[in-house]
Amino acid sequence: MRLMGLGPWPGNPKYCRGCFGEMYRDRAGAEIECTLLFADVRGSTALAERMRPSEYRALLDRFYATAFDVLVAHDAFVDKFVGDEVIGIFVPVMTDGLHARVALEAGVQLLRATGHAGGNPWVAVGIGINTGIAYVGAVGTDEHVEFTALGDIVNVTARLSTAAAAGELLATADALHAADVAPRGLERRHVTLKGKSEMTEVFVLSASGTSGEPA
């Protein structure tokens, strides 16, 4: 079946490559509500400075593999690996409409999988999660096409992952609302994100999960 273009899709091997073939050919997509997760290695510049290049590559490969497994297990599309960052897209059709809740669960699980629950992570990770309207689909040129998300939600989520300290997951109020989780019991912050004219309200989760209650 792989020879017929019906093998696993690279973005999530649970799904068939052939199902996305027409979308890639036509560079099709749509504006939908979705949830994005950006996971970023903290202190990667210092790590690269004191490690051999091959050792640094091995560390990132382990991080990529761990993040990929967690995201796929939670029915995300793995958008891409960018330097020391992994991007996941959660859409309603693949999550029974629970994209925000599933994304929060995946973020907490990723912190646990990288060792933050024990206080001695094998790699320091900060995560940003945001929910909103994005253009999701295939974009690019005739020579190179990627399945990705575009829009302000993407920019905000990327900035959140940068603002998160090691072991922190910063989620927007929109993400918690879409997940039907009230922020009671969660630390609340107002952060200034590069390029945004107003401060952004976020809530802090950790590897211990969330003490937030159903809304």
Secondary structure, 3 states (H helix, E strand, C coil): CHHHCCCEECCEEEEEHHHHHHHHHHCCEEEEEEEEEEEEECCHHHHHHHCCHHHHHHHHHHHHHHHHHHHHHCCCEEEEEECCEEEEEECHHHCCCCHHHHHHHHHHHHHHHCCHHHCCCCCCEEEEEEEEEEEEEEEECCCCEEEEEECHHHHHHHHHHHHCCCCCEEEEHHHHHHCCEECCCCEEEEECCCCCCCCEEEEEEECCECCCEEC
